[in-house]
Amino acid sequence: MLFRVKNQFFLIFLVLFISQGTVYAQSDEKEGSNNFAMYTKSGDFALLEKARKFSDNAYKDHRDSTTYKNNLLRALVYSSLAVADSNRKLKYTKDPIEEAKFALSKLNDDQLNYENEAQIVHVYRKLSNAYLILGRRALNNNKLQEAYNHFKEVDAFSKSGINVKHNLSVLSSRLNKPEEAVNYYEDYLRSMNKLSPENVLILADLYSKAGNPTEQLNTLLDGLDIFPNNKDILFEAINIYADNGSYDAVIPLISVAQELDPENIKLNYLAGYAYEITGNRKLAAQYYETVIKLDDNNYDGNYELGLLFLKDYTQDTTNVQNFDLAEKYLLKANEIDPNSVNALKSLAVLYEKSADTIQYERVKNQLNQNTLN
């Protein structure tokens, strides 16, 4: 009988103790929530510190740490501390970001998440801002990989609320992640209301670094559809065609480019070369002549024009005018660059075809000397 009474007394005491602990935990959560609510209205950091203390008290027992309300409060408090105390002046066992993320991972009740959607959005926003602060600091200290990791977290937590796609694209490119750089920059462009020529050029360059010349060129051509008179995009497309040896594709763009920059020496030379390659000798000569008019000491213009007349002369060695013009321009090219083997070789061919042995030997000797040197 006495044993039964003692057991009943122990059970009553245990129930009261547990109930009292629950009341304390509930009270800590409630006080913490009240202080956090006041902090959000006033911005008073002291209130956030109080909310943290109550939240910590409500989180000491394992059972309390599984309670939805406690985890929600903890996520709210520590995500806010991650921003408000960005310099970490307070002491923490774990970083506020990690504390907030851990508590957030415990919010697994779909119905309760729906009911507390505004608070959860608040947590996500604070975490994205916290990572944004870290990302900018890392970037300022040239810690590229660290900045990249932080900005990826910003992108994940902000759910496109904070646009860091451009930062991620730049960092991906600098960290030798070319495909990621392209993807992030395309995402960045999709978020914009208006495209600029600079955007087109940057994306084309990223495709080039990613080893995708087809998309590089397609980007530029699409850009020309939007900005048909943009010189930078046009010239970039022309250069790509030229580098690929696609001179048939260069020619249609030349007239547009010339209207934009008629005195561009490189453009006029490229036009001459494109027409020469595609068999229009007359237009090729005209463009080379334009190059020389713009710069009398341009080696390429003089050499290519001399080469045209040399070809004409080798087909008809009786045409003295072609000989004179070939000699004139090739000698000028040789004068501009005395070490040029091509100009000397062309002069040697010219004098050999004309049977001028004296000039031929002179040029051959100069060519031999240049080769030995």
FIDOZA-536192 format. One record per residue: x, y, z of N, C-alpha, C in turn. Coordinates in steps of 0.2 Angstrom, whole numbers, plus 5000, padded with zeros to 4 digits. Atoms other than C-alpha are relative to their C-alpha. Layout:
XYZXYZXYZ/...
END
This chain:
500449945000500050005000500450065000/499549944999501450125005500450014993/499750005006502350074989499650044994/500549985005500850114978499950085001/500149934998500650284987500650044997/499449975002502450334984500050004992/500050005008502350284965499550054998/500549965003500750384963500350085001/499749944999501650534971500550024995/499449995005503150514960499750024993/500349995007502050504944499750075000/500349934999501050664950500650054999/499449955000502750754953500350004993/499750005006503450694936499550044995/500549975005501850754926500150085001/500049934999501950924935500750034998/499349985002503850934931500050014993/500150005007503550894913499650064998/500449955002502151014912500350075001/499649944999503151154920500550014995/499549995005504551124908499750024993/500349985007503351134893499750075001/500349935000502551294900500650054999/499449955001504351374901500250004993/499850005007504751314884499550044995/500549965004503151384877500050085002/499949934998503451544887500650034997/499449975003505151564880499950014992/500149995007504551544862499550064999/500449945001503151664865500350075002/499749944999504251794873500550024994/499549995006505551764859499650034994/500449975006504151794846499850075001/500249934998503551954855500650044999/499449965000505352024856500250014992/499850005008505651974837499550054997/500549965003504052054832500150085001/499949934999504452214841500750034997/499349985004506252214833499850014993/500249995007505452204816499750074999/500449935001504452364819500550055002/499649944998505852464828500750004997/499350015002507452394822500550005005/499650004994508152394839500449945001/499650065000509552274840500049965007/500150034993509352244859499449955000/500650045000507652174855500149934997/499850065003508452054843500449955004/499650044995509651994856499649975005/500550034996508251964868499749944997/500350055004507351864855500449945000/499550055000508951764853500049965006/500050034994509051724871499449965002/500650044998507251664873500049944995/500050055005507451564857500549955002/499550054997509051484864499749965005/500350034994508151444880499449954998/500650045003506651364870500349944996/499750055005507951254860500549965004/499550044996508951174874499849925000/500250075000507951004875499949984993/500150035007507950884860499350014998/500749995002506050884861499850074998/500249935002505951074860500350014993/499749995007507151074845499649974994/500350035006505950974835499350044999/500649965000504451094839500050054994/500149965006503851184823500150085002/500049934998503651354832500750025002/499349984998505351344840500550014994/499550005006506251304824499850074995/500249945004505251444815500350065003/499749944997505751574828500750005000/499350005000507551514828500250024993/499949985007507551534809500050074999/500149935000506851704810500650045003/499549964996508051764824500750004997/499350005002509651694817500150024993/499949975007509351744799500050075000/500049934999509051914805500750025003/499349984997510651914816500549994994/499550015006511651854800500150064996/499949935003511252024793500150055004/499949954995511052134808500750005003/499450004997512652074815500549974995/499650035005513652044799500750005002/499350004997515252084808500149955005/500050054994514851954821500450025006/499849974994515152064836499849955006/500250054994514151934847500449944999/499650075000514851764851499549954998/500550055002514051614843500449935000/499750065000514351434845500049974992/500050015007513851414826499850064997/500249945004513751544813499250014999/500749995001512051624812499749984994/500250035007511851574794499949935001/500050074999512151394799499449985004/500550014995510951404814499350014996/500749985003509551484803499949944995/500150055005509851354789499849935003/500250074997509751204801499350015003/500749994998508151274809499550004994/500450005006507451304792499949934997/500150075003507751124787499549965004/500550044995506651064802499350024998/500749985001505151154795499749964994/500250055005504451004786499249994999/500750015000502551024789499750054994/500349965006501751084772499550045002/500649964998500151144780500350065005/499749954995501151244794500450054996/499649965005502351304780499550054996/500549955004500851374770499750055005/500349954995500151454786500550065002/499449964998501851534790500450024994/499649995006502351574772500350075000/499749935000502651764775500749995004/499450014996503851714789500649974997/499550045003504751584779500450044994/499749955005504951714765500550055003/499549954997505751834777500649965002/499350044999507051694782500450004994/499750015007507451664764500350074998/499849935002507651854761500650025004/499549984995508751874776500649964998/499450055002509851724771500350034994/499749975007510051794753500450065001/499749944999510551964760500749985004/499450024996511751884772500649974996/499550035005512651784758500250064995/499849945004512651944748500550045003/499549964996513652034761500649965000/499450045000514851894762500349994993/499850005007514951884743500450064998/499749945002515352064741500750015004/499450004997516652054754500649964997/499550045003517551914746500250024993/499849975007517451994729500550065001/499649944998518252154737500749985002/499450034998519652044744500349954994/499850045005519851964727500049925001/500150074999519351794734499449974996/500550015006518451734718499649945002/500450064999518051554723499550015006/500449984994517351614740499450044998/500549955003516351754731499549964996/500550055005515651624718499649965005/500450054996515051504732499550045004/500549964996514251644742499450034995/500549975005513351724726499549944998/500450065002512751544722499449995005/500550004994511851544739499550065000/500549955001511151714736499549984995/500450025005510451654720499549955002/500550054998509651504728499550025005/500449984995508951584743499550064998/500449945002508351744734499449984995/500550025005507351644721499950054995/500049955006507751774708499850075003/500149934998507351914720500550055000/499449965001509151974720500349974994/499650025006509951974703500750005000/499350015000511651904704500349964995/499850045006511751814688500650034996/499449975003512951944681500649995004/499450014996514151924695500249934999/499850075000514051734694500349994993/499750015007514351744675500850035000/499349975000515951854678500449965004/499650054995516551744692500149934997/499950075003516251584682500550014994/499549995006517251654667500750015003/499449994997518651714679500349935003/499850064997518651544687500149944995/500050055005518751454671499449955000/500650045000516951384671499650044994/500349965006516551454653499349984999/500750025001514951354651499550035005/500449974994514251414668499950074998/500049935001514751584663499550024994/500549995005513651574647499349995003/500750014998512151504656499850055005/500149944995512251634670499850064996/500149945004512351774657499450004996/500650015004510951704647499450025005/500649994995509851704663500050075002/500049924998510451884667499650044994/500349975005509951934650499249994999/500750015000508251854651499650045006/500349964995507951954667499950084998/499949935002508252124658499450014995/500649985005506852224649500350024994/499749975006508052294636500749984999/499450035001509552224628500550064997/499549955002511152334624500549964995/499450035005512552304610500549975005/499550034995513752274625499849935002/500350064998512652134631500249944994/499950045006512752054613500849985000/499350015000514652074613500349955006/499750044995514952004630499849925000/500250075001513851844627500449974994/499650035006514751814610500749985003/499350024998516451824619500049945005/500050064995515851704633499949944996/500050065004515351584619500649984997/499350015003517051604611500449965006/499650034995517851564628499849935002/500350064999516651414630500249954994/499850045006517351344613499449994996/500650015004515751364604499950064995/500049955005516051474589499450014996/500649995004514451434580499550055004/500449954996513451514595500350075000/499749934999514651654596499850044993/500249975007514351694577499250025000/500750005000512451664579499850065005/500149954995512451784594500150074997/499849945003513251924584499550014994/500449995005512151894569499350025003/500749984997510551904580500150075003/499949934997511352064588499950054994/500149965006511452134570499350014998/500749995001509652104568499650055004/500349954995509252214583500450064999/499649945000510652334581500450004993/499750015007511052334562500550054999/499549955001512152494563500550005005/499550004994513152444578500749984997/499450015003514952454572500449945003/499650054996515752344586499749934998/500350075001514552194583500149984992/499850015007514752214564500749984999/499250025001516652214564500249945003/499950064997516652074576499849944996/500350055005515551964564500550004994/499650005006516652014549500749975002/499450034998518251964559500049935001/500150074999517551794563500049974993/500150035007517051764545500750004997/499449995003518751824540500549945002/499650054997519651714552499949934998/500250075003518651564546500149994993/499950005007519151604528499350004996/500750005003517251634524499950074997/500049935003517551784513499450024996/500749985004515951764503499550035005/500549974995515051804520500350075002/499749934998516251954523499750054995/500249955005515752044507499350035001/500749964999513852074510500150055006/500049964994514352154527500550064999/499549955002515752264519499750074999/500349945002514652394512499650045006/500349974994513652424528500650035005/499449984995515352434538500350064997/499749945003516052554525499650075002/500449944998514652674528500150025007/499949994992514952664547500750035001/499349984999516852694545500449994994/499650005006517452734528500750015000/499349995000519152784533500449955004/499750054996519552624543500549964996/499550045004521152554536500049935000/500150075000520952384542499449974996/500650025004519252374535500150004993/499949995007519752434518500549944998/499650055002521152314518499749935000/500450065000520052164523499550004994/500550005005518752214510500449984993/499650025006520152214496500249935000/499850075000520752044502499449954999/500650045001518951974502499950004993/500250005007518652034485500549964996/499550045004520351964479499949935000/500150074999520051794486499449974997/500650025003518251784479500050024992/499949995007518951834462499850074997/500249945003518452014460500650055000/499449975000520152084455500050085000/500149935001519552264451499850035006/500249974993518652294468500649995005/499450014995520152224477500550054999/499549955001521352344469499750075002/500349944997520152484473500150015007/499950004993520152444491500750015002/499249994998522052424492500250074999/499849935001522252594484499750055005/500349964994521052664497500450005006/499650014994522152594510500650045000/499449965001523652674503499950085000/500249934999522752844501500050025007/500149984993522352834519500750005004/499350004997524152784524500549974995/499650015005525452794511500649955002/499550044998526652694522499749935003/500350064997525452544525500349944996/499750065003526452384521499549964996/500550055003524952274518499750024993/500349975006524152394505500550004995/499550005006525752414495500149934998/499850075002526252234495499449974996/500650045004524452164490499950034994/500149975006524252294477500649984995/499450025004526052254470499949934998/500150075001525552074471499549994994/500550005005524052104460500350014993/499749985007525052194446500549954998/499550055001526352054448499749944996/500450055003525051924444499850024993/500249985007524452024429500650004995/499450005004526252044423500249934998/499850065001526651864424499549964995/500450035005525151824413500150034993/499949965006525651954400500750045001/499349964999527552004401500150064995/499949945005527352124387499650065002/500349944997526252244398500550035004/499549974997527552364403499750045006/500349964994526252464414499949965006/500150044994525852314425500749995003/499450004997527752294427500250065004/499849944997528052474432499650005007/500450004994526552464444500249955006/499850054995527052304452500750015003/499449984997528852364454499950065005/500149954995528252524462499749985007/500350014994527152454475500449955004/499650054997528352304479500650035003/499449964997529852424481499850045006/500349964995528752534492499949955007/500150044994528352384503500649985003/499350014998530152334504500350055004/499849954996530552504509499750015007/500450004993529252504523500349955005/499750064996529952334529500549974996/499450035004531652294522500149935002/499950074998531652124532499449964997/500550055003530052064523500249964995/499850055005530451904514499550004995/500550015005528751904505500150064994/499949955005529152074496500649994996/499450015004530852024491499949944996/500250065004530251854485499650024994/500449985006528951944474500450044995/499549965005530252064467500449964996/499650045003531351924463499649974994/500450035005529951844453499950054994/500249955005529552004444500750014996/499449995004531352034439500349944996/499850065004531651854434499550004994/500550005005530051864423500250054994/499849955005530752024415500750004997/499350015002532451954413500550065002/499549954997533252094423500549975005/499550044996534751994429500350045006/499749964995535552144438499650015006/500449994994534052184449499849935003/500250074997533651994451500549985005/499550024996535351964458500150045006/500049964994535252114469499549985005/500550034996533652054476500149945004/499850064998534251884478500550005006/499549994995535751944488499750025006/500449974994534652044499499649955004/500450064997533551894502500449955004/499650054997534951784506500350035007/499849964994535651914519499550005005/500650004995533951924527499949935003/500150074998533851734528500549985005/499550014995535551724536500050045007/500049964994535251864548499449975005/
END
